[in-house]
Amino acid sequence: MEHFRSTELWRHLKKTKVLTFMMIPALVYFILFHYVPLYGLLIAFKDFKLMAGSSYMENVLHSSWVGLEHFKDFVQGTNFWSLLRNTLLLSLYSLIFGFPLPILFALLLNEVKHLRYKKIVQTVSYLPHFISIVAVVGMMKLLLSPENGLINQVLGSWFGLDFHYYFGDASWFRFLYVGSGIWQGLGWGAVIYIAALSKVDADMYESAVLDGASRVQQMLHISLPAIRPTIMILLILEVGSFMSLGTEKIILMYSPATYDTADVISTFVYRRGLVDMQFSFATAVGLFNSLINLMLLLSVNYLSRKWTENSLW
């Protein structure tokens, strides 16, 4: 039996040798950068000393065990609840406002019958995705500058409002973060839904028109059900990274004046790990964050499989 299975496997690999060869770089990448570094998780349970040995492996092995001490320090720390609140709120706002909009955009764009106009709108909409985060934040700071920013100039000259330093106001941080994320990801996020909608049989729309269905009814009863499996899969993936916000973007946007609403777990890990060089503590906090993501992923995948029969596994 085992010989038969191995023979079948070999035949399958030989039949798909081109695809297998193309898959090798991805496998090497994941092994080197995702599985090999898992050894470093040991330092979350140790008092890691950078010079404990002559190599990294020896440093890890020779460091003393502290168990769950770093996890306790983080949970009992003064920053825990504010970090958790900021992380959850930013992720929740991004999910509530950022996830449905590409779906709505794709549905509306699917109703456009003028092919050239449709392609132009789609191209323009996903161009911001290719702008680097550094450039996006730089553009935002120029537009919202309290001295000569376009937004302040317009609000001041047209409405008589005083100049305001938006990037130094903690109450504006979440709006700026989520809003810029929607602008940058709207068109690109809609691409996969547009591709899914292109597979819908045109005869279904023609039959609906003959039955007297309006454009909105066609959208609700034909287009939306057609992309529902895609929506659920992407929702599962989105929730699976719920606690992993864009660290680079937040670091570029925040300042000590906005820590009250901007400081999240990932930025806290960056400061404690790379700036303060508390490697063990930062690893423990990062592992804590990843475990929450894993639990969310498993829970949402289970609920999706139970309620919609769509899941990752």
Disulfide bonds with the S-S distance in Angstrom:
none
